Amino acid sequence: MIETRGGFLISQIKQIQGRVFDKLLTEAGIDEFNGAQGRILYVLWQEDDLPIVELARRTGLAKTTLTSMLDRMEDLGHVIRCYDPKDRRQIRIRLTDNARRLESKYNEVSDEMSRLFYNGFTDEEILRLDAGLEKILKNLEEEEKKI
């Protein structure tokens, strides 16, 4: 196999992207949540009322990390925990009206982040990059199932 740097580059991108995204949130006057909490909100804006296990899968966060973040988000009035009426052992996460009001502000920052992320790329290059990253994600998810 050829020498690769993909994992290292992805790690660097993740670190820098987090700092830039937090800066954009601050510049937009969004102090109700941070970038990591925004990832959770983003998933819930796409589909609300998710079990914690599914929310962990969709955000890529470990369940223990997600649980502590949800504690803070609940304290801030962004989410509520509800028992599933069909299975009281399962807890579902729902957005509050307060969190729903933040979606449009978040989308503006997210659009700016995408502009920065793909600056200088053609549409074809964007599609190829996204397809490659999805393939890497799928490979790693398959491996994680073995753990």
C-alpha positions in Angstrom: 0.0 0.0 0.0 1.2 3.5 -0.8 2.0 5.9 2.1 -1.1 7.8 3.0 -2.0 10.8 5.2 -5.8 10.7 4.9 -6.4 10.0 8.6 -4.0 12.6 9.8 -5.4 15.2 7.4 -9.0 14.4 8.5 -7.9 14.8 12.1 -6.3 18.2 11.4 -9.4 19.3 9.4 -11.7 18.3 12.3 -9.7 20.3 14.8 -9.4 23.5 12.7 -13.0 23.2 11.4 -14.2 23.2 15.0 -12.3 26.3 15.9 -13.4 28.1 12.7 -17.1 27.1 13.2 -17.0 28.3 16.8 -15.6 31.6 15.6 -18.4 31.9 13.0 -21.0 31.2 15.6 -19.6 33.9 17.8 -19.4 36.4 14.9 -23.0 35.6 14.1 -24.0 36.4 17.7 -24.9 32.8 18.5 -23.9 32.1 22.1 -26.8 29.7 22.9 -24.8 26.7 21.9 -21.3 25.7 20.8 -20.2 23.8 17.6 -20.4 20.4 19.2 -23.9 21.0 20.5 -24.8 22.4 17.1 -24.0 19.0 15.6 -26.6 17.4 17.9 -29.2 20.2 17.2 -28.5 19.7 13.4 -29.4 16.1 13.6 -32.6 16.8 15.6 -33.6 19.6 13.2 -33.5 17.0 10.4 -35.5 14.5 12.5 -36.8 15.3 16.0 -37.7 12.8 18.8 -34.8 10.3 18.4 -33.7 7.6 20.8 -30.3 8.4 22.4 -28.8 5.4 20.7 -29.8 6.7 17.3 -28.7 10.2 18.1 -25.3 8.8 19.1 -25.1 6.9 15.8 -26.0 9.9 13.7 -23.7 12.4 15.4 -20.8 9.9 15.7 -20.5 10.7 19.4 -19.9 8.1 22.1 -23.1 7.5 24.2 -21.3 8.7 27.3 -20.1 11.9 25.7 -23.6 12.5 24.2 -25.3 11.9 27.6 -23.2 14.6 29.3 -23.7 17.0 26.4 -27.4 16.4 26.5 -27.4 17.2 30.3 -25.9 20.7 29.4 -28.3 21.2 26.5 -31.3 20.3 28.7 -30.1 22.8 31.3 -29.9 25.4 28.6 -33.5 24.6 27.5 -32.6 23.2 24.1 -33.7 19.6 24.5 -35.9 17.5 26.7 -35.7 13.8 27.5 -39.0 11.8 27.2 -39.7 8.2 27.8 -40.8 6.3 24.8 -44.6 5.5 25.3 -44.0 2.0 23.7 -40.9 1.1 25.7 -40.3 3.1 28.9 -36.7 1.8 29.1 -35.9 3.9 26.0 -35.4 7.6 26.3 -36.0 9.9 23.4 -34.6 13.3 22.8 -36.8 16.2 21.6 -36.1 19.8 20.7 -37.7 22.6 22.6 -39.4 25.5 20.9 -36.3 27.5 22.0 -34.0 25.3 20.0 -36.3 25.3 16.9 -36.0 29.1 16.8 -32.2 28.8 16.5 -32.2 26.7 13.3 -32.2 29.6 10.8 -29.3 31.3 12.5 -27.4 28.0 12.6 -28.1 27.4 8.9 -26.6 30.8 8.0 -23.4 29.9 9.8 -23.4 26.4 8.3 -23.8 27.8 4.8 -20.7 30.0 5.4 -18.8 27.1 6.7 -19.6 25.1 3.6 -18.5 28.0 1.5 -15.1 28.1 3.3 -14.8 24.3 3.3 -15.3 23.9 -0.5 -13.7 27.2 -1.6 -11.9 26.6 -5.0 -13.6 23.2 -5.6 -15.6 22.4 -8.8 -19.0 20.8 -8.3 -17.5 17.5 -9.6 -14.6 17.7 -7.1 -17.1 18.3 -4.3 -19.2 15.3 -5.3 -16.0 13.1 -5.5 -14.7 14.3 -2.2 -18.0 13.7 -0.4 -18.4 10.2 -2.0 -14.8 9.3 -0.9 -15.5 10.6 2.7 -18.8 8.6 2.8 -16.9 5.5 1.7 -14.3 6.0 4.5 -17.1 6.6 7.0 -18.9 3.4 6.0 -15.6 1.4 6.2 -15.0 2.7 9.7 -18.6 2.1 10.8 -18.3 -1.5 9.6 -15.1 -2.0 11.7 -16.7 -0.3 14.7 -19.5 -3.0 14.7 -16.8 -5.6 15.4 -15.7 -3.9 18.6 
